[in-house]
Amino acid sequence: MSRLSLILFALAASAGAIANDDHPFVSEPIAEFDQPWAMAFLPDGRLLVTEKPGRLFLVDTGGGKVEVSGVPNVDYGGQGGFGDVALHPDFEQNGLLYLSYVEAGEDRTRGAVVAVARFDAAAGQPAISEPEVIWRQVPKLGGKGHYGHRILFSPDGYLFISSGERQEFDPAQDMQSNLGKIVRLNDDGSVPGDNPFADRGGVTAQIWTLGHRNPLGIDFDLEGRLWNTEMGPRGGDELNLVIRGRNYGYPEVSNGRHYSFLPIPDHDTRPEFEAPKAWWTPVISPGGLLFYSGELFADWRGDALIPGLSSRALVRVEIEGDSAREAERFDMGKRIRAVQQGPEGAIWLLEDGPGGRLLRLTPR
């Protein structure tokens, strides 16, 4: 590193921002959390950040944060606890927030739920009130893994939820369960009449796609198409183009192996199942998904950004038609749990685990 680079690095570090010569961005730490999991920007530029043990914070862009009261009790442990947060499309009019978290059941079972609640930040103490559960994973199971429970509204106002198969394999293909699925609902939790299996009733009617393992990222691209990221078993992490009514094959097929090292047939052996548009072995452990639509990183517009847990990286994927390929991988030095785009086009990341930081990325 040159003398000038060392001086610039020291100046950036003293201001709290770190410039890595290998990265086209500067990473600025904004705030620190205990096991942060998800974030959502409010219309005024502040953001909400969830912590897996069961806390929600309102954060300003300078790093000031205050805890939001009224969060429902969560079943915390393993991969479970407080999950995602999303704003209703008409949030500015109705103040509605959607929250995902793990709920305890009977006989030491548990499952993810989605609740809608009112948010009020007008008073000195921000609070949510009147939480109402509008969706539950069916059935509740033992174990504490593979909940998925990312939530997202489509451009036309439907609620999409990613639901993991809870490390039980078979539920992903069971049409009497909403585990291992991506589901599509109206904003009140009812089932749209044009869902692919709506005429079958029950939880089957909720299903948009099936055959997923642990889908931890969902987002719409700039053409309005839904994509998801999901963790494979031992290898075979996936980026999928999510198409109405399709079956993505797990556990019948995967480009990875079981953790026992027993093989699983690859996708190309079963063409009736939808194959991933990109996949990774060794794994990147995708924690989320963002399609970048801003102008600040103009060359990345339309690309997928994937936060990596075991890879400790931000992965950029270029999309061309129905094809996808990894274009760049940026070593972040920490497990990265979530990614969001800020209102001015900056990219925001959440590090995973105790002491996980909220980072703002801006061009160098």
Order of alpha helices (4+ residues) and beta strands (2+ residues): alpha-beta-beta-beta-beta-beta-beta-beta-alpha-beta-beta-beta-beta-beta-beta-beta-beta-beta-beta-beta-beta-beta-beta-beta-beta-beta-beta
